[in-house]
Amino acid sequence: MSNKAYVIGVDYGSDSVRSVIVDAADGQEIASSVYNYPRWQKGVYCNAAENQFRQHPLDYIEGLETTIKDCLSQAGADIAALVKGISVDTTGSTPVAVDATGHPLALRPEFKENPNAMFVLWKDHTSVDEAAEINEHATKFDTNYLKYVGGIYSSEWFWAKLLHVIRVDEQVNSALHSWVEHCDWIPFLLTGGTDVKQIKRSRCAAGHKALWAEEFDGLPPDEFFSSLDPLLTGITGKLFKDTYTSDVAAGTLSAEWADKLGLSTDVVVGVGAFDAHMGAVGGQIEPYYLSKVMGTSTCDMMVVPTADIEGKTVRGICGQVNGSVIPGMIGLEAGQSAFGDTYAWFKNLLSWPLNNLLANSKVIDEATAEKLKEEIADQIIPELSRQAALLPVESDSELAIDWFNGRRTPDANQLLTGTIAGLSLGSDAPRVFRALAEATCFGAKSIVDRFIEEGIPVKGIIGIGGVAKKSPFVMQMMADILGMPIRIHQFKHTCALGAAMFATVVAGIYTTTEEAMEAMGRGFDVEYTPNPDNTAVYADRYQQYKTLGADIAKQITDKEKTTVTA
């Protein structure tokens, strides 16, 4: 390239949004900024006991403006003037009810405190019953509408969440004009959209979560949904038929947002996608290498040449979609519903007595108590990891199952629960933490095994995300358990880098996604290789994990059958 150009990648995670400004020539980070969602941090629209997790659109809007302006301030006016494109990734499926103008209902005064009018975060499992109904309903049709989503529909996805919301909230149902993914709404917002019909829907989101498929010429027919529940009659006419890959422009920056951010209206905005899919691009994914985005959950991505998978569907994963990762290749998605969340749960469990005692302390003031809680909390996982790493790898130690937020893959089942077995009076915090870490790695192995069983080879692992960067203990354990090397991508905000790569394509700086990846890829800074001394023990432990998991799953299934019969 003869002229300097910069792009902005925006990555919406579960707890925060981060933006980066990147040099389009080589992927160098010029500036970055992270914004924690204030309403989400307070948990005011969530109920963990009921698996309800909702996010207010104002958290997203404020975070978008704050982080981009902060990045531009860091970079300076000269670089701001050379910004050519913006692309966005988000968690998903994280949909919201919108009106005819495409505005989320929660932005209207009458809905501003109504969780059902807000974004339903990916980890919200309030629609487990609806997901079960969709799975049973799909068996009644000659066409298998679940064939491209692994054969099982999940409560984490688009249709189950829509059906649940309109069933439980008549006011939202009456006002709802359409149902829109977070990754589709942000580009629509940035481009000043005012007509919901003009939203360019992400191929990634629609194919993996909303049952869109090229074979069906779009979504399943309206009769599929109206016969599921009359409340859904006519819904397909309010949604979409066409979808777009993320190398397509959604439009250009609106005058309002250009003025807010201090950018030009010539800045091109790309069609959005899910974080793991763009993260796989940022992490320089290769065919048959599994890209694991390891954060609160994991999203595991693979790309396969179209000719290699012709006529084949992979059972029990989160879908296979043409162009969902790299346009022109089939994107395969799997993942674990809880990964970092499992460690966070244990940390919170250990912190509870301290936090509550300090909160009621008459010895130290509130500010000192808060500072002390924060300092100790930051040290818990690193110290647990250090102590757990000193323990011998043994066949008969504590054993855990990682389904603390249900199971995403293989074979989605959000009714499953986590388990810790083999406890004794000698089971201290490091030993239990080690069992939890093993469980998350065993969950990762079950995904790799499923791909291999279905005829999709796995050549190696690419690790990205917070856990991959911060926890050598977990990464070495995973390499030992999988029996294959794990390369850790060196870029800190890899999903945002992937979004930036797509921004260069929609802005016309590069012709293809692969060209952008080659020019802007930042490489790998760590590689974990399996320790053969641990492999045999972990193989035995993995069989114990599968046996215990099967027993737990059977107990829960039998309980559900008994409840239904009663």
Helices and strands as residue ranges (DSSP letters): E 6-12, E 16-23, E 29-36, H 38-42, G 48-50, E 54-55, H 57-75, H 77-80, E 83-90, E 95-98, G 105-107, G 109-111, G 115-117, E 119-120, H 128-138, G 147-149, H 158-168, H 170-175, E 178-181, H 182-190, G 196-198, H 203-209, H 222-226, G 230-232, G 235-238, E 249-252, H 255-261, E 268-270, E 273-274, H 275-282, E 289-294, E 298-305, G 306-309, E 320-322, E 329-336, H 340-359, H 366-389, E 399-401, E 419-421, H 429-453, E 460-464, H 466-470, H 472-482, E 486-489, H 494-506, H 513-520, E 524-528, H 532-565
